[in-house]
Amino acid sequence: MESIAACNWPVKRSSEDPLGGGDDAQVDQMAVGRQWLAALPQPSAILSMREDDDIFVVEANAAFMESFRSHNLSQIMERGAVGWCDRIKAFVQSDRSCESFEMRRDGTLGPEYFMCTIGRLPTEGAPLILFTAIDRTSDRTIEKNLRRELLSDGLTALPNRTGFGEEIDDRLSNTVWPDNAQFGIIAIDLSRFSRVNESLGPMAGDELLITVAKRLKSSLRQGDVLARIGGNDFAIFARLNNGLSDALHIVQRIREALSSPIRLSELQIRVDCAIGCALSIDLKDDPDDIVRKAQAAVKIAKRSGKVEIYRNGVLKEAQRRFSIESRLREALAHGGLTLAYQPLIHLQTGEITGFEALARWHDPELGHVAPVEFIAVAEESGLITSLGRWAAYEAAQALSRWDVRYGQPLPVGVNVNLSPIQMARDDVASMFEEALRYSGIAGSRLTAELTESAIIADPDKARKLLFALKDLQMPIAMDDFGTGFSNLASLHSLPIDILKIDRSFVSSMAEDHDKAVIVRTILSLAESLNLKVTAEGIETQELALALQQMGCWQGQGYYFARPMSEADAFDYWRARWNFETV
């Protein structure tokens, strides 16, 4: 088949020109067609096909001729002539009425693109095809620039999360990989980055990110891909010919690159980071899945301070935490949680002195969720503030409802636990003031339980909070005493009323002499500081008697009762109170 270029694109009419013959009506019709063609602003032509399948131009408008003379169309058609002619031929032989396709040429200033449309003209005899070509070069350039912006991070010029995925797909599809090769994702989280933003400002934070990106890039091998996948999160796609050893070698290079301090303004900033790795089993693994696993590993690394390699099950744990967070948010909004109440028993008299309020959650989808699980998720997600406020209000309202049932204030109180994160983020004193005011109960009946770690985290803020709670007449208990970092100075200077000995010491002190010594020491310390002591984890009569003989003031545990509902707790107190007063 003779090509279009070889035909030299004849535009003159000839005896075989389909527009040149026919009756007067057809001539008039084609004259109108020529006028219509000339009126089109885009390069357009009417094409026909000879019996030998050669394609030629019957008529063309001025825009087409100008573009052809400037070589834009002539070069692009010459280079793709055979394929283009085949497309025209296939179109003529089909029953389609129109078709569009794109042609490309490499111009002096870069690629040029033409969007071409061919359509069938209604005529008898030789088929006539209307051809239009619209220059889409500027549109494609804009699309390319927009795509680059969508796929890259504007600050560091690295691929963003979406661009990272496309780079990985490109490497996996267009690279020759040796047998048994793997790929790995190394996730990097900059520690204390928020402090830089807070203390030096966002411009210093941006400068830090740019410098870190340059250093990380210097640690890459050929074929590795570095991306910024979050605010202060980076990730590296690495080809691993030697499995984990290659990944650890890259980690070492990262540490070396970030080992020297970075100068910001007049300060020298040392960059610390948490690093997590995830390795593929084979090249068919989903890259997005490996990235998620690396991010799950880096979360563990933030807690451990070590490089973490993803273990099976970690991602499932992360997914469960996400499900718990989502369902917990809904439960808090729609009253899906309840409080259980575990009695506090005066060990010398056997009286019920109060109850500890404990959050419980049974979700329709997740079933029973352990407090240790959903409270950890609440602290991580920030829901602990809502959870803590709900518990304080609900505990105070429960006391108020018990008073109504009894006809007068019950001689018992309720202990409410405080999370260190809630203490740091919430106005806890205002929360308790509202809880007491809404319920109408005295502050002396609501005890705040906090851990040693909450005081250590921010001593000044903890001190102000504790004195604010004492202004509300609230007792304060230090929970899990003996497991943290308290010292005598803090116990002496802070307005603490009660020490709660952790169950890890109490439950095994009968068999473990050292644990018994620790319990005796805490009781002696409390007596010298004029503090009361509550022992947790009393599960046998033997433990209860031993602690009674040691002079312990109060105890709780399964030996006395398990946590129970609000109604059962009131009935338990009334039955025991009636028995004791008989």
LOVORO-557317 format. One record per residue: x, y, z of N, C-alpha, C in turn; residue in three letters. Coordinates in steps of 0.2 Angstrom, whole numbers, plus 2048, in hexadecimal, padded with zeros to 3 digits. Example, Ala and Ser with C-alpha at 12.3 -4.5 7.8 and 13.67 -1.06 7.14 Angstrom:
% LOVORO-557317
8427E482783E7EA8278427F0827ALA 8407F58238447FB824840800827SER 
//
This chain:
% LOVORO-557317
8047FA800800800800804806800MET 80380B7FB8078117FB805815801GLU 80A81880480981C80A807823808SER 80482680D80282D80D80783280AILE 80D83180D81383580C815834804ALA 81582E80281682D7FB8118307F6ALA 80B8307F98068337F480783B7F4CYS 80B83D7F880D8457F88068497FAASN 8018457FD7FB8497FF7F884D7F9TRP 7F684A7F37F484E7EE7ED8527F0PRO 7ED8587EF7E785C7F17E385E7EBVAL 7E685E7E57E38607DF7DD85B7DDLYS 7D885E7DA7D38597D77D58567D1ARG 7D38507D07D484D7CA7CE8497C7SER 7CF8457C27C98427BF7C783D7C3SER 7CB83A7C87C98357CC7C68387D3GLU 7C783F7D37C48427DA7BD8417DBASP 7BB83E7E07B483D7E17B08437E1PRO 7B38497E37AF84F7E37AF8527DCLEU 7B284F7D77B28527D07AD8507CCGLY 7A984B7CD7A48497C879D8497CBGLY 7998457C77928447CA78D84A7C7GLY 7878497C878284D7C67828547C9ASP 77E8597C777E8607CA77D8607D1ASP 77885C7D377685C7DA77C8597DFALA 77F8547DC7858527E078B8577E1GLN 78C85B7DB7918607DA78F8657DFVAL 7888677DF78686C7E478786A7EBASP 7868647ED7878617F378E8617F5GLN 7928607F179A8607F379C8677F3MET 79986B7EF79B8727F079A8757F7ALA 7948737F9792875800797872805VAL 79986B80479E8688087A486C808GLY 7A686E8037AD8728037AC878807ARG 7A687C8067A688280A7A5880812GLN 7A287B8137A287981A7A987781DTRP 7AD8738197B387181B7B887881CLEU 7B787C8177BB8838187B988681EALA 7B38868217B18898277B488682DALA 7B688082D7B987D8337BF880835LEU 7C088283C7C688583E7CC88183FPRO 7CB87A8407D08768417D287383BGLN 7D987083A7DB86D8347D6867832PRO 7D386782C7CF86282A7CF861823SER 7CE85B8217CE85981A7C9853819ALA 7C88538127C484D8107C884880CILE 7C884280F7CC83D80C7C8838808LEU 7CC8348047C982F8007CE8297FFSER 7CB8237FD7D081E7FC7CF81B7F5MET 7D481A7F27D48177EB7D38107EBARG 7D280D7E67D18057E57D78017E8GLU 7DD8047E77E38017EA7E48027F1ASP 7DF8057F47DF8077FC7E480C7FDASP 7E68107F87EA8167F97E681C7FCASP 7E881F8017E48258047E682B801ILE 7E28307FF7E48367FD7DF83C7FFPHE 7E18427FF7DD8488017D984A7FBVAL 7D384B7FC7CE84D7F77CE8557F7VAL 7CD8577FE7CC85E7FF7CE860806GLU 7D18668077D486780D7D386F80EALA 7D28718157D18788167D787B817ASN 7D78828187DD8868187E188481FALA 7DE8828247E288082A7E687A829ALA 7E38758267E686F8257EC870820PHE 7EC87481B7F18758177F787981AMET 7F587E81E7FA8828227FE87D827GLU 7FA87982A7FE87482F80286F82BSER 7FF86D82580386882180A86B81FPHE 80987281D80F87581A814876820ARG 81287782681787882B81A87282ESER 81886C82B81B86682C818863832HIS 81486683681186383C80D85D83AASN 80885D83580485883380885382ELEU 80C85682A81085282581584D828SER 81885082D81D84B83081A846835GLN 81484883881184383C80E83E838ILE 80B84083380883B82E80D83782BMET 81383A82981883682581A83082AGLU 81C83283081F82D83581A828837ARG 81382983780E82483980A823833GLY 80C82382D80882382780581C827ALA 80981782780681082680180E82BVAL 80280F8327FD80E8377F7812836GLY 7F88198347F381D8337EE81B82DTRP 7F18198287EE8178227EA810824CYS 7ED80C8287E980682A7E380882EASP 7E480D8327DE80F8367D8811832ARG 7DA81582D7D58188287D2812824ILE 7D680E8227D380881E7CF804822LYS 7D18028297CD7FE82D7C680282FALA 7C780982F7C080D8307BC80C82APHE 7BE80D8247BA80D81E7B780681EVAL 7BA8018207B77FA81F7B37F8825GLN 7B27FC82A7AE7FB82F7A77FF82ESER 7A37FE83379C80183379C807838ASP 7A280983B7A280F83F7A181583CARG 79E81A83F79D82183C7A282683DSER 7A68258437AB8298447B0826849CYS 7B682884A7BB82684E7C082B84FGLU 7C382B8557C98308577CF82C859SER 7D582F8587DB82C85A7E083285BPHE 7E683185E7EB83685F7F183485BGLU 7F48398587FB83885580083D858MET 80683B85880B83E85C81183F858ARG 81584485881B84585582084985AARG 82684885982C84B85D82E85185AASP 82B85785C82D85D85A83486085DGLY 83686685A83C86885D83C86B864THR 83586C86683486F86D831869871LEU 83186386F82E85E87282985A86FGLY 82585587282085286E81A85686CPRO 81785586781185886480C853863GLU 8068558658008508657FA853861TYR 7F784F85D7F18518597EC84C85APHE 7E684E85C7E084A85D7DC84A856MET 7DC8448537D984384D7D284084DCYS 7CE8428497C783F8487C683E841THR 7C38388407C18368397BA834839ILE 7B68378347AF8358347AD83482DGLY 7A883082C7A582E8257A0833822ARG 7A183581C79D839819798836815LEU 79283881578C83481178D83680APRO 78F8318057908327FE79082C7FBTHR 78F82C7F478F8267F07968257EDGLU 79781F7EB79E81E7E87A381D7EDGLY 7A98207EB7AF81F7EF7AE8227F6ALA 7B081F7FC7AF8218027B2828804PRO 7AF82C8077B28338097B2833810LEU 7B88358137BA83581A7BB83C81CILE 7B883F8217BA8468237BF845829LEU 7C58488287CA84882D7CB84E830PHE 7CC84F8377CE85583A7D385383FTHR 7D88588407DE8578447DE85D849ALA 7DE85D84F7DE8628547E4862858ILE 7E88678587EF86785C7ED867863ASP 7EF8628677EE86186E7F4861872ARG 7F986486F800864872800868879THR 7FD86E8797FC87287F7F886E884SER 7F386B8827EE8688877F286288AASP 7F685E8867FA8598897FF85B88DARG 80286188C807864890804866897THR 7FE8698967FB86A89D7F98648A1ILE 7F785F89D7F58598A17FB8568A4GLU 8018568A08078538A38098578A9LYS 80985E8A980B8628AF8068608B5ASN 8008608B37FB85F8B97FC8588BCLEU 7FE8538B77FF84C8BA80684C8BEARG 80B8508BC8118508C080F8538C7ARG 80B8588C780985B8CD8058568D2GLU 8018538CF7FD84E8D28018488D5LEU 8078468D280B8418D48118428D7LEU 8128498D881884B8DC81784F8E2SER 81C84F8E681B8548EC81E85B8EAASP 81A8608EB81C8668E98228698EDGLY 8238678F38298698F782F8668F5LEU 8308608F583685C8F483785A8EDTHR 83285A8E98328588E28328508E1ALA 83184D8E78318458E782A8438E5LEU 82A83D8E382383A8E281F83A8E8PRO 81983C8E881483B8ED8128348EEASN 80D8338F280A82C8F38088298EDARG 80482D8E980182A8E38078298DETHR 80B82E8DD81182D8D98158288DAGLY 8168278E181A8218E381781A8E1PHE 81181A8E180E8138DF80F8128D7GLY 80F8188D38108178CC8178168CAGLU 81B8198CE8238178CD8248108CFGLU 82180D8D48228068D681F8028D0ILE 8198038CE8167FF8C881B8008C2ASP 81E8058C08228068BB8288028BBASP 82B8028C28317FE8C38307F78C2ARG 82A7F48C58297ED8C58277EB8BELEU 8247EF8BA8227ED8B38287EE8AESER 82C7F38AF8317F48A98387F38ABASN 8397EF8B08407ED8B28417E68B2THR 8477E48B08487DD8B084B7DB8B7VAL 8477D68BA8497D48C184C7CD8C1TRP 8517CC8C48547C58C584F7C18C8PRO 8517BA8C884D7B58CB84D7B68D3ASP 8477B58D68477B58DD8487BC8E0ASN 8487C18DC8487C88DE8427CA8E2ALA 8437CF8E783E7D28EB83E7D98EAGLN 8397DD8EC8397E48ED8377E58F5PHE 8397EB8F78387ED8FE8367F48FEGLY 8327F69038307FC9058337FE90CILE 83780490C83A80691283680D914ILE 83280D91982F81391B833817921ALA 83381D920837821924832827927ILE 83282792E82E82C931833831935ASP 83383793483783C93783483D93ELEU 83883C94383683D94A83784594CSER 83284795083284E95383285394EARG 82F85194882E85694282A85C945PHE 82485A94881F85F94A82286494FSER 82786295382B86795782F86C953ARG 83286A94E83586F949830874947VAL 82A87294482587794282387B947ASN 82287994D81F87D952824882955GLU 82A88095582F884958833889953SER 83488794D83788B94883388D943LEU 82D88A94282888D93D828888937GLY 82388993382288492D827884928PRO 82A88A92783088B922836887924MET 83788792A83D88392D83B87B92CALA 83587992D83387392C834871925GLY 83287592083287491983A873917ASP 83E87791A84587791884887091BGLU 84686E92184886792384686291FLEU 84086291C83D85C91884185C911LEU 84386290F84786290884E86090AILE 85186190F85785F911857857912THR 85285591585284E91785184A910VAL 84D84D90C84B84A905852849901ALA 85684E90185C84E8FD861849900LYS 86184890786684390A86383C909ARG 85D83B90985A83590885B833901LEU 85B8378FC85C8368F58638348F4LYS 8688378F886F8358F787082E8F9SER 86C82B8FD86D82490086A81F8FBSER 8678218F686381C8F18688198EDLEU 8678138EB86A80F8E58678108DFARG 86A80E8D986780F8D386080B8D3GLN 85B80E8D185580A8D085080B8D6GLY 85380D8DC84F80E8E284A8158E0ASP 8458158E484081B8E383F81D8EAVAL 8408248EB83E8278F183882C8F0LEU 83482C8F582D8308F482C8338FBALA 8288388FB82683B90181E839901ARG 81C83590681583290681183590BILE 81483A90F81083D914813843916GLY 81184791C81484D91E81B84C920GLY 81D84892482484692682583F925ASN 82283C92082383591E826834917ASP 82B83091782F82F91182E827910PHE 82F82590982F81E90883481C902ALA 83781790283C8158FD83A80E8FAILE 83980D8F48388078F083F8058EEPHE 8417FE8F08487FC8EF8477F58ECALA 84B7F48E784C7ED8E48517E98E9ARG 84F7E38EB8537DF8F08557D98ECLEU 85B7D98EA85E7D28E88607CD8EDASN 8617D08F38637CC8F985F7CD8FFASN 8597CE8FD8537CE9038557D3908GLY 8547D190E8547D591485B7D9915LEU 8607D59138677D99148687DF90FSER 8657DF9098657E59058617EA909ASP 85B7E990B8577EE90F85A7F1915ALA 85E7ED9198617EF91E8677F391CLEU 86A7F29178707F691486D7FD912HIS 8677FD90F86580490D863808914ILE 86080491985F80791F86580B922VAL 86B807922871809924873810921GLN 87281091A87481691686F81B918ARG 86981A91986581F91C867822922ILE 86981E92786B82192D87182592DARG 87682392887C82692787A82D924GLU 87682D91F87483491C871839921ALA 86D83692686A83B92A86E83C931LEU 87483993187883993887A84093ASER 87C84493587F84A93687984F937SER 87A85493C87485993D87385D937PRO 86D86093786A86493286A86B935ILE 86D87093186C87793486687B931ARG 86287D93685C88193585D887938LEU 85C88D93585E89393886489393BSER 86589494286B89494586B88E949GLU 86788994886788394C86987D949LEU 86C87894C86E87294986986D94CGLN 86686A94786086594886385E947ILE 86285A94B86485394A85D84F948ARG 85D84C942857848940857841942VAL 85284094685183994884B836944ASP 84B83094284582D93F844826941CYS 83E82494083B81D94183B81A93AALA 83E81493983E81093383B809933ILE 83680892F83380192E8347FF927GLY 8357F89268367F59208317EF91FCYS 82F7EF91982A7E991782D7E6910ALA 82E7E09108307DC90A82B7D8906LEU 82B7D89008277D48FC8297CD8FCSER 8247C98FB8267C18FA8287C08F3ILE 8247C38EE8277C28E78247C98E4ASP 8267C98DD8247CF8DA81D7D08D8LEU 8197CB8DA8127CC8D880E7CF8DELYS 8117D08E480E7D38E980C7DA8E8ASP 8067DC8EB8037E38EA8087E88EDASP 80B7ED8E980F7F28EC80C7F68F2PRO 8057F88F18027FB8F68017F88FCASP 8017F18FC8007ED9028077ED905ASP 80C7ED9028137ED9058147F4908ILE 8127FA90581380090880F80190EVAL 8097FE90E8057FE9158097FA91AARG 80B7F591880F7F191D8157F4920LYS 8197F891B81E7FC91E81C801922ALA 81780492181480A92581280792CGLN 80F80192C80D7FD9328147FC936ALA 8197FA93381F7F99368227FF939ALA 82280593682580B93882180D93EVAL 81B80C93F81780E94581A80A94BLYS 81C80494A81F800950826803951ILE 82980594C83080794D83080E951ALA 82B81295082A81895482A81795BLYS 82781195D82680F96482D80B967ARG 83080796283580396583C807964SER 83C80C96084380F95E84880B95AGLY 84580695784A80295384780194CLYS 84B7FF9488487FD9418447F7941VAL 83E7F793F8397F293F8387EF938GLU 8387E89388367E593282F7E2933ILE 82B7E392E8247E192E8237DA930TYR 81F7D893481E7D19368177D0934ARG 8157C993280F7C793180A7C9936ASN 8047CB9357FF7CD93A7FF7D493CGLY 8057D893B8057DF93D8007E3939VAL 7FF7E29327FB7E692E7F37E4930LEU 7F27DE9327EB7DC9347EA7E093BLYS 7EF7E093F7EE7E49457ED7EB944GLU 7F07EE93F7EF7F593D7E87F693AALA 7E67F19367DF7F29337DA7F1939GLN 7DB7ED93E7D67EC9437D67F3947ARG 7DC7F69487DC7FC94C7D8801948ARG 7D98019427D580693E7CD80593EPHE 7CB7FE93E7C47FD93F7C27FF946SER 7C67FD94B7C47FF9527C3807952ILE 7C880B94F7C78129507C181494CGLU 7BF8119477B98139437B3812947SER 7B380C94A7AD80994D7AC80D954ARG 7B280E9577B281295E7AF81995DLEU 7B181C9577AF8239567A7823956ARG 7A581E95279D81D95279A81C958GLU 79D81795C79B81596379A81B967ALA 79F81F96779F82596C79A82A96ALEU 79982B96379382F96178C82D962ALA 78C82696378582396378481F96AHIS 78882096F78781D975788816975GLY 78D81397278E80C971793809976GLY 79580D97B79980B98179680B987LEU 79880798C79580799279B807998THR 79980999E79D8099A379C8039A8LEU 7A17FF9AA7A07FA9AF7A37FC9B5ALA 7A17FA9BB7A37FC9C17A67F79C5TYR 7AC7F79C77AF7F29CC7B07F59D3GLN 7AD7F19D87AD7F49DF7B47F49E2PRO 7B47FA9E67BA7FB9EA7B87F99F1LEU 7BC7F59F47BA7F29FB7BF7F4A00ILE 7BC7F7A067C07F9A0B7C37F2A0FHIS 7C97F1A0F7CC7EAA117CB7E9A18LEU 7CB7EEA1C7CA7EDA237C37ECA26GLN 7BE7EFA227B77EEA247B37EAA1FTHR 7B57EAA197B17E6A147AC7EBA11GLY 7AC7F1A127A77F6A0F7A97F7A08GLU 7A47F9A047A57FB9FD7A68039FEILE 7AC8059FC7AD80C9FD7AC8109F6THR 7AC80C9F17AB80F9EA7AB80A9E4GLY 7AC80D9DE7AC8089D87B180C9D4PHE 7B58089D07B980A9CA7B58099C4GLU 7B480F9C07B080F9BA7B580D9B4ALA 7B38079B17B78049AB7B38049A5LEU 7B68079A07B28079997B2800996ALA 7AC7FF9937AB7F89907A77F9989ARG 7A97F59847A77F697E7A57F097ATRP 79F7EF97879D7E997479A7EC96EHIS 79E7EB96879C7EE9627987E995EASP 7937EB95A78F7E69567937E2951PRO 7987E694E79C7E39497A37DF94CGLU 7A67E39507AC7E09537AB7DB959LEU 7A57DB95C7A47D79627A77DB968GLY 7A97D796D7AC7DA9737B37DC971HIS 7B57E39737BC7E59727BE7E7979VAL 7C47E497A7C77E59817C97EC982ALA 7C97EF9887CB7F69897D27F7988PRO 7D67F29897DD7F49877DE7F5980VAL 7DA7F297C7DA7F39757D77FA972GLU 7D17FB9747CE8019727D0807975PHE 7D380797B7D580D97F7DC80F97BILE 7E080A9797E680B9767E580F96FALA 7E080C96B7DE80F9657DB816966VAL 7D781796C7D581E96D7DA82396EALA 7DF8219727E58259737E982796DGLU 7EA8229697ED8239637EA82895EGLU 7E382795E7DF82B9597DD83195BSER 7DD8339627DB8399657D4838967GLY 7D18339677CA8329697CA831971LEU 7D08319747D083097B7CD83697FILE 7CD83C97C7CA84197F7C284097FTHR 7BF83E97A7B883D97A7B683797FSER 7BA83297E7B982C9837BA82E98ALEU 7BF83298C7C08349937BA838995GLY 7B883D9917B28419937AC83D994ARG 7AB8399907A58359907A5831997TRP 7AB82E9987AB82A99F7AA82E9A5ALA 7AD8349A57AC8389AB7A583B9ACALA 7A283D9A679B83F9A77968399A9TYR 7978339A679382D9A779482B9AEGLU 79A82B9B179B8299B879882D9BDALA 7988349BB7958399C078D8389BFALA 78B8379B97838369B978182F9BCGLN 78582A9BC7848249BF7838259C7ALA 7888299CA78782A9D178182E9D2LEU 77F8329CE7798369CF7738329CESER 77382D9CA76D8289C976C8249CFARG 7728219D277281D9D876F8219DETRP 7718279DE76E82C9E476782C9E3ASP 76482D9DD75D82D9DC7598279DEVAL 75C8219DC75A81B9DE75A8199E5ARG 75F81C9E975F81A9F075C8209F4TYR 75A8259F175782B9F575B8309F8GLY 76182E9F87668339FB76D8319F8GLN 7728359F97798349F777C82D9FAPRO 77E8299F57818239F77888259FALEU 78A821A00791822A0379681F9FFPRO 79681F9F879B81C9F479D8229EEVAL 7A38219EB7A58259E67A78219E0GLY 7A98249DA7AB8209D47B28239D2VAL 7B681F9D07BD8209CE7BD8219C6ASN 7C08269C37C08279BC7C78279BAVAL 7C98239B57D08239B27D18299ADASN 7D782B9AE7D98319A97DF82E9A5LEU 7DF82F99F7E482D99A7E983399ASER 7F083199A7F58379997F483B993PRO 7F183898E7F083C9887EA841988ILE 7E583E98C7DF84398D7E2849992GLN 7E68479977E884C99B7EC852997MET 7F084F9927F485498E7F0858989ALA 7EA8559877E78599817E085C984ARG 7DD85A9897D785C98B7D7861991ASP 7D28659927D18699987CD86499EASP 7D18609A17CF85B9A57CB85E9ABVAL 7CE8639AE7CB8669B47C48699B2ALA 7C386C9AC7BD86E9AA7B88699A9SER 7BA8639A67B685D9A57B385B9ABMET 7B785A9B17B58579B77B085C9BAPHE 7B18639BA7AD8689BC7A68679B9GLU 7A68669B379F8669AF79C85F9B1GLU 7A085A9B279D8539B479A8549BBALA 79D8579BF79A8589C679485D9C6LEU 7958629C278F8679C27898649BFARG 78A8609B978485D9B67818589BATYR 7848549BE78284F9C277F8519C9SER 7828569CB7808599D27838559D7GLY 7898519D678C84D9DC7928519DEILE 7948509E479A8539E77A08509E4ALA 7A58559E47AC8539E17AF84D9E5GLY 7AE84D9EB7B18489EF7AF8419EDSER 7AA8409E97A78399E77AA8379E0ARG 7AE83B9DD7B183A9D77B883A9D7LEU 7BC8349D77C38349D77C68339D0THR 7CB8379CF7CF8379C97D58339CAALA 7D582E9C57DB8299C57E082B9C0GLU 7E682C9C17EB82D9BC7F18299BDLEU 7F58289B87FB8249B88018289BATHR 8068259BC80D8289BD80F82B9B6GLU 80F8289B181182A9AB80E8319A9SER 8088329AB8048389A980783E9ADALA 80A83D9B280D8429B68148449B3ILE 81883E9B281F83F9AF81F8439A8ILE 8198419A481984499D81A84C99EALA 81684F9A28168569A38158589AAASP 81A8589AE8198599B58158609B7PRO 8178659B481486C9B580C86C9B4ASP 80B8699AE8038699AC8008649B1LYS 80385E9B380085A9B77FE85D9BEALA 8038619C08038649C77FD8699C7ARG 7FC86D9C27F78729C17F086E9C1LYS 7F08699BD7EA8659BD7E88629C3LEU 7EC85F9C77EB85C9CD7E88619D2LEU 7EB8669D37E986B9D77E286E9D5PHE 7E186E9CF7DA8719CC7D586B9CEALA 7D78659CE7D28609D07D18609D8LEU 7D68629DC7D58629E37D18689E5LYS 7D186D9E07CC8739E17C58719E1ASP 7C486B9DD7BD8689DC7BB8639E2LEU 7C08639E67BF85E9EC7C08579EAGLN 7C38559E47C384F9E17C984B9E4MET 7C98459E67CE8419E87D283F9E2PRO 7D983E9E37DD83C9DD7E18369DFILE 7E18319DA7E482A9DB7E98299D6ALA 7EF8279D87F48259D37F481E9D2MET 7F281C9CB7F18169C97F78129C7ASP 7F780B9C77FD8079C58038099C9ASP 80380B9CF80980D9D380E8089D3PHE 8148099D281A8049D281C8029CBGLY 8188049C681A8029BF81D8089BBTHR 81D80E9BE8208149BA8268179BDGLY 82681D9BD82D8219BF82C8269C5PHE 8278259C98268299CE82B82A9D3SER 82C82F9D68318309DB82E8339E2ASN 8328339E782F8359ED82D83D9EDLEU 8318419E98308489E98298499E6ALA 8278469E08218479DD81B8459E2SER 81C83F9E581783D9EA8158429EFLEU 81B8459F281A8499F78178509F5HIS 8198529EF8178599ED81085A9EASER 80E8549E78088549E38028529E8LEU 7FC8559E77F68539EB7F384D9E9PRO 7F78479EB7F48409E97F183D9F0ILE 7EC83A9EF7E88379F57E98309F6ASP 7EA82C9F07E98259F07EF8229EBILE 7F281D9EE7F68199E97F38139E8LEU 7F38119E17F080A9DF7F68069DDLYS 7F78009E17FC7FC9E07FA7F79DAILE 7FE7F79D57FD7F49CE7FC7EC9D0ASP 7F77E99CC7F57E29CD7FB7DE9CBARG 8007E09C88067DC9C680A7DA9CCSER 8097DE9D280D7DD9D88087D99DDPHE 8027DA9DC7FD7D89E17FB7D09E0VAL 7FA7CF9D97F77C89D87FC7C39D9SER 8027C49D98077BE9DA80B7BF9E0SER 8097C49E580D7C59EA80D7BF9EFMET 8087BB9EF8087B59F380E7B09F2ALA 80F7AF9EB8147AB9E981B7AE9E8GLU 81B7B49E78217B89E58237BC9EBASP 8297BB9EF82B7BE9F582D7C59F3HIS 8307C69ED8327CD9EB82C7D29EAASP 8277CF9E78217D39E681D7D59EDLYS 81D7D09F281B7D29F881F7D79FCALA 8257D79FB8297DC9FE8287E39FBVAL 8277E39F48257EA9F181E7EC9F3ILE 8197E89F48137EA9F78147ED9FEVAL 8187EAA028197ECA0981C7F3A09ARG 8217F4A048257FAA04820800A02THR 81C7FE9FD8178049FA812806A00ILE 810801A0480B802A0980F806A0FLEU 815805A10819808A1581A810A13SER 81C810A0C81D817A0981681BA09LEU 811818A0880A81CA0880981EA0FALA 80A81AA1480981BA1B80D821A1DGLU 813821A1B817827A1D81582EA1ASER 81282DA14810833A10809835A11LEU 806831A167FE832A177FA831A11ASN 7FB82CA0D7F782AA077F4823A09LEU 7EE823A067EA81CA067ED818A00LYS 7EB811A017EE80D9FC7E88089FAVAL 7E78079F37E38029F07E77FD9EDTHR 7E57F79EE7E97F19EB7E47EE9E5ALA 7E77EE9DF7E37EB9D97E57E49D9GLU 7E07E09D57E27D99D47E17D49D9GLY 7DD7D69DE7DC7D19E37D77CC9E1ILE 7D97C69E07D57C09DD7D47BA9E1GLU 7D77BA9E77D67B59EC7D57B89F3THR 7D27B39F77D17B59FE7D87B6A02GLN 7DD7B2A007E37B2A037E67B9A02GLU 7E67BC9FC7E97C29FA7E57C89FELEU 7DE7C79FF7DB7CCA027DD7CCA0AALA 7DD7C6A0D7DF7C6A147E67C9A15LEU 7EB7C7A107F27C9A117F27D1A11ALA 7EF7D4A0C7EF7DBA0B7EB7DEA11LEU 7E67DBA147E37DEA1A7E87DEA20GLN 7EC7D9A207F07D8A267F67DDA25GLN 7F87DFA1F7FD7E4A1D7FA7EBA1FMET 7F47ECA207F17F2A217EF7F6A1BGLY 7EE7F3A157EC7F6A0F7E57F8A10CYS 7E37FEA0E7DD802A0F7D77FFA0ATRP 7D97FEA047D37FC9FF7D67F79FAGLN 7D17F39F87D37EE9F27CE7ED9EDGLY 7CF7EB9E87CB7E99E27CD7E39DFGLN 7C97DF9DC7CB7D99D87C57D49D7GLY 7C77CF9D47C17CA9D27BF7C69D8TYR 7C37C69DE7C17C39E47BB7C69E7TYR 7BA7CD9E67B57D09E97AF7D19E3PHE 7B17D39DD7AC7D39D87AF7D59D1ALA 7AC7D39CC7AE7D59C57AB7DC9C4ARG 7AD7DF9BF7AA7E59BD7A37E49BBPRO 79E7E89BC7977E69BB7937ED9B8MET 78D7EC9B67897F19B37877F69B9SER 7857FC9B77838019BB77D7FE9C0GLU 7787FB9BD7737F89C17757F39C6ALA 7797EE9C477C7E99C87807EC9CDASP 7847F19CC7897F49D17857F79D7ALA 77F7FA9D577B7FD9DA7787F79DEPHE 7757F29DB7737ED9DF7787E99E3ASP 77E7E99E17837E59E47857EA9EBTYR 7857F09EA7877F59F07817F49F5TRP 77B7F49F27757F49F77757EE9FBARG 7767E89F77767E29FB77B7E1A00ALA 7817E49FE7877E3A037867E8A09ARG 7837EEA077827F3A0C77C7F1A11TRP 7777EEA0F7727EBA137757E6A18ASN 7797E1A1577C7DCA197807DFA1EPHE 7847E4A1D7897E7A217857EBA27GLU 7807EDA2577C7F1A2A7777EEA2FTHR 7767E7A2D7727E3A317757E2A38VAL 
//
